[in-house]
Structure formats: structure tokens, C-alpha cells
Amino acid sequence: MSIKVSLILTLMLSAVMIAGQENGGLTQAERVVLDTPEVITLELAPLYRRRAAGIYQRDSGLFKPGTRIVFELVGTNTSILKLTVRGWDTFVQNRPLLFRDGQTVEYRKGLDNVLKSKEKDSAMEVTHLTTTRLEPNQPKPLEQIDLSNWYEPLPPGHYQLSTRHRFAPGGKWVESSSVTFEVETSRK
């Protein structure tokens, strides 16, 4: 093969790769769906915890004060298309909403400023850290929501948690179902 033909093929391949990177490697249909993702349902589920060798059990939703509380965000694609969803920054993609005994729990101190800063920068180029393939009608974990990233340690009470999540920078928010849990009163 001549150098000229080789150079042309290299340039064409580079152009295809650059175009794919600019689009995040998504098809046109995937881009449209992820910008306005009405076909993806979200739920929060307690994580499985290792109780003994080879034995895992879902957390019951009764937590001790000061323990780490983490939920899985599970997505279900209700369309007939296979979708590739990307995760890049939990503070850009999520907005948990937590109630304690019916009252809104504020984010931890200083987090509002971080979120505002991230919103301004969210139009910048996104580096994808995770990729999840959502097959039609098959629930799949997308990421973990660790409440210690968002809130101060939770005092005893009855809690209700939901989150909003988006699949594209600046895209439409999708609301998850809510989950309830208890932080028990410490025993002396």
C-alpha cells in the first residue's frame, strides 16, 4: 500500500474516532433518549451486606446512628432499544431528597456551593468514568448513593429518600421511587 493511501486511511479513521468521542460513542437514538429519558425508571434499593463467608443479606433499613448508609440506584430501560448510560460525577448527575419525620434534611455544610460550581462547569467536556448497558426491561445497578457524601451524620428518626438523576450533562432530571428507612435510637 502506498504512503498516500495509508495516510488517507489514517486520516479517515482518525476523523471517525474523533466524531465518536465527540458524541460520547452514542447513537443518535441513544442521545435523544438520554437527553429526555422518559423510558428509564429509577428505584433506590438497599445494598447487600456480607454477613458471613458467602452469605449476603439486604440491609433491613434499620440503621444504627453513625453507620454508613448507602443505597443502589437501579435503572430499568422500558424501551425496546438497548441503551448505554454513562456515569461521570455523582454531584452533577444526582440530587437526593431526604426527609426526616416529614421535614426536609438539608445537605451537609458547604455542599450547596460545590453543587453550584459543578452546575456551571457541567457543560464542559465530560470524562466518562463508568458505562452501563441497559437491556430492555432488565433492572441494573447504575451507581451507589452514599448519604455521607450529601448529609451530616443522621440522627435517629424515620427517613424517606428519593433522588433525581440525569443521564446527560444538562439533561432532563428523572425522579426515582422513594425508599424509607429508620435510624434507631442509641441504646445505653
C-alpha positions, 0 to 999 in steps of 0.5 A: 500500500502506498504512503498516500493511501495509508495516510488517507486511511489514517486520516479517515479513521482518525476523523471517525474516532474523533466524531465518536468521542465527540458524541460520547460513542452514542447513537443518535437514538441513544442521545435523544433518549438520554437527553429526555429519558422518559423510558428509564425508571429509577428505584433506590434499593438497599445494598447487600451486606456480607454477613458471613463467608458467602452469605449476603443479606439486604440491609433491613433499613434499620440503621444504627446512628453513625453507620454508613448508609448507602443505597443502589440506584437501579435503572430499568430501560422500558424501551425496546432499544438497548441503551448505554448510560454513562456515569461521570460525577455523582454531584452533577448527575444526582440530587437526593431528597431526604426527609426526616419525620416529614421535614426536609434534611438539608445537605451537609455544610458547604455542599450547596456551593460545590453543587453550584460550581459543578452546575456551571462547569457541567457543560464542559467536556465530560470524562466518562468514568463508568458505562452501563448497558441497559437491556430492555426491561432488565433492572441494573445497578447504575451507581451507589448513593452514599448519604455521607457524601450529601448529609451530616451524620443522621440522627435517629428518626424515620427517613424517606429518600428519593433522588433525581438523576440525569443521564446527560450533562444538562439533561432532563432530571428523572425522579426515582421511587422513594425508599424509607428507612429508620435510624434507631435510637442509641441504646445505653 
